[in-house]
């Protein structure tokens, strides 16, 4: 017995959305719209227990293995103009001992502060030029997450030392250099751009003596 046309179409849409969810890990309504799929399918699949709402406006497969940086992917999807920075970037690069419970995000000066119910967010503001410098992208659950590279992150730790503490900046410098996460030329370039070269000079001289 054939399903009615409307029911058959709904079943086809659900299959396509589930395939998309398995491929992308995190889904938004706009992802369905781009594929020409009705967004109401998300609601039906959640009600059926075939998808779960992992955050506001984000959906994923139930019971899927969660990447250690999943919160960064969730923030990146919802705040596409932001760049992961400072303590969260240190965590990504495996530098130091910080384990922040907030996601640290750099955003443009003119942008309104994002309001997320979860994960917790801590923002700093930077110029558009600064936001575009030293960015690398890591893939987390199918999402390309922009993160400042190790050298820029360490320089930024000194720039924002009043927010995170000088001890954290010093640990990042020592550990990052010990692990050769950056070259001294790259670090010095970012320190100069961030206008903290004079602040960092004695500490750099100490670890390279």
KAPEZI-V953341 format. One record per residue. N is the residue number from 1. RES is the residue in one letter. PHI is phi in whole degrees, 0 to 359 (none if undefined). NEAR is the number of other ideal C-beta (glycine too) atoms within 10 Angstrom. D_FIRST is the distance of its C-alpha to the first C-alpha in whole Angstrom. Layout:
# KAPEZI-V953341
N:RES:PHI:NEAR:D_FIRST ; N:RES:PHI:NEAR:D_FIRST
This chain:
# KAPEZI-V953341
1:X:none:2:0 ; 2:X:277:6:4 ; 3:X:289:11:7 ; 4:X:303:8:9 ; 5:X:306:8:12 ; 6:X:296:8:15 ; 7:X:294:10:13 ; 8:X:296:11:12 ; 9:X:296:12:15 ; 10:X:298:16:17 ; 11:X:296:11:15 ; 12:X:296:13:17 ; 13:X:299:19:20 ; 14:X:297:18:20 ; 15:X:298:11:20 ; 16:X:293:15:22 ; 17:X:294:24:25 ; 18:X:295:16:25 ; 19:X:297:10:26 ; 20:X:295:18:28 ; 21:X:294:23:29 ; 22:X:292:12:30 ; 23:X:279:9:32 ; 24:X:265:16:34 ; 25:X:72:23:34 ; 26:X:240:23:35 ; 27:X:241:24:33 ; 28:X:239:16:34 ; 29:X:301:17:33 ; 30:X:294:11:35 ; 31:X:295:18:33 ; 32:X:291:20:30 ; 33:X:300:11:31 ; 34:X:295:10:33 ; 35:X:266:11:29 ; 36:X:74:8:28 ; 37:X:253:18:26 ; 38:X:291:15:26 ; 39:X:290:13:28 ; 40:X:298:12:26 ; 41:X:300:21:24 ; 42:X:300:22:27 ; 43:X:298:14:27 ; 44:X:296:15:23 ; 45:X:290:21:24 ; 46:X:294:14:27 ; 47:X:297:9:26 ; 48:X:276:9:23 ; 49:X:79:8:26 ; 50:X:268:14:25 ; 51:X:228:22:28 ; 52:X:230:15:31 ; 53:X:275:12:34 ; 54:X:270:21:37 ; 55:X:195:19:39 ; 56:X:300:11:39 ; 57:X:79:15:37 ; 58:X:235:18:36 ; 59:X:226:23:33 ; 60:X:209:22:32 ; 61:X:286:17:30 ; 62:X:297:12:31 ; 63:X:73:7:34 ; 64:X:292:15:34 ; 65:X:296:8:38 ; 66:X:265:14:40 ; 67:X:295:17:43 ; 68:X:298:9:46 ; 69:X:253:21:47 ; 70:X:304:20:43 ; 71:X:298:22:45 ; 72:X:292:27:47 ; 73:X:295:24:44 ; 74:X:299:25:43 ; 75:X:292:25:46 ; 76:X:298:25:46 ; 77:X:295:23:42 ; 78:X:270:19:43 ; 79:X:231:18:47 ; 80:X:296:8:47 ; 81:X:272:15:50 ; 82:X:272:23:52 ; 83:X:230:27:53 ; 84:X:297:27:53 ; 85:X:218:28:57 ; 86:X:45:27:60 ; 87:X:297:23:59 ; 88:X:292:24:55 ; 89:X:291:27:56 ; 90:X:302:30:59 ; 91:X:298:22:56 ; 92:X:300:20:54 ; 93:X:277:22:57 ; 94:X:70:11:58 ; 95:X:252:24:61 ; 96:X:76:22:63 ; 97:X:243:10:62 ; 98:X:289:17:60 ; 99:X:228:8:57 ; 100:X:294:15:56 ; 101:X:272:9:54 ; 102:X:255:14:54 ; 103:X:268:25:52 ; 104:X:272:28:55 ; 105:X:224:24:54 ; 106:X:269:24:57 ; 107:X:228:20:56 ; 108:X:297:15:57 ; 109:X:302:10:60 ; 110:X:276:9:59 ; 111:X:275:12:55 ; 112:X:294:7:55 ; 113:X:298:9:54 ; 114:X:295:14:51 ; 115:X:241:8:50 ; 116:X:244:16:47 ; 117:X:286:7:46 ; 118:X:200:12:46 ; 119:X:288:15:47 ; 120:X:297:12:51 ; 121:X:231:20:52 ; 122:X:233:16:56 ; 123:X:247:17:57 ; 124:X:231:16:60 ; 125:X:253:13:61 ; 126:X:220:21:61 ; 127:X:289:12:62 ; 128:X:300:10:60 ; 129:X:294:8:62 ; 130:X:293:20:62 ; 131:X:294:20:58 ; 132:X:270:11:58 ; 133:X:265:16:60 ; 134:X:70:24:60 ; 135:X:264:15:56 ; 136:X:242:16:54 ; 137:X:236:12:50 ; 138:X:249:17:48 ; 139:X:262:12:44 ; 140:X:235:24:43 ; 141:X:50:20:39 ; 142:X:81:17:39 ; 143:X:256:21:41 ; 144:X:279:11:44 ; 145:X:257:23:47 ; 146:X:283:20:50 ; 147:X:223:24:53 ; 148:X:292:29:57 ; 149:X:293:18:58 ; 150:X:298:27:61 ; 151:X:296:22:64 ; 152:X:294:28:63 ; 153:X:299:29:62 ; 154:X:295:35:65 ; 155:X:299:30:67 ; 156:X:295:28:65 ; 157:X:299:31:66 ; 158:X:285:23:69 ; 159:X:297:24:69 ; 160:X:254:21:67 ; 161:X:297:16:69 ; 162:X:290:7:70 ; 163:X:270:13:66 ; 164:X:250:22:65 ; 165:X:102:13:69 ; 166:X:296:13:71 ; 167:X:298:9:71 ; 168:X:292:20:67 ; 169:X:297:25:68 ; 170:X:294:19:71 ; 171:X:298:18:68 ; 172:X:297:28:66 ; 173:X:296:24:69 ; 174:X:295:16:70 ; 175:X:289:17:67 ; 176:X:298:23:65 ; 177:X:290:20:68 ; 178:X:298:10:69 ; 179:X:271:13:65 ; 180:X:54:8:66 ; 181:X:281:20:63 ; 182:X:205:23:65 ; 183:X:269:12:68 ; 184:X:293:13:71 ; 185:X:298:8:71 ; 186:X:293:17:68 ; 187:X:299:22:68 ; 188:X:295:17:72 ; 189:X:298:17:70 ; 190:X:290:26:67 ; 191:X:296:25:70 ; 192:X:294:13:72 ; 193:X:297:16:69 ; 194:X:276:22:69 ; 195:X:61:11:73 ; 196:X:235:20:73 ; 197:X:300:17:75 ; 198:X:293:9:78 ; 199:X:293:17:77 ; 200:X:279:23:75 ; 201:X:311:12:78 ; 202:X:297:8:80 ; 203:X:287:16:77 ; 204:X:295:17:76 ; 205:X:298:9:79 ; 206:X:293:11:79 ; 207:X:276:13:76 ; 208:X:252:8:77 ; 209:X:294:5:81
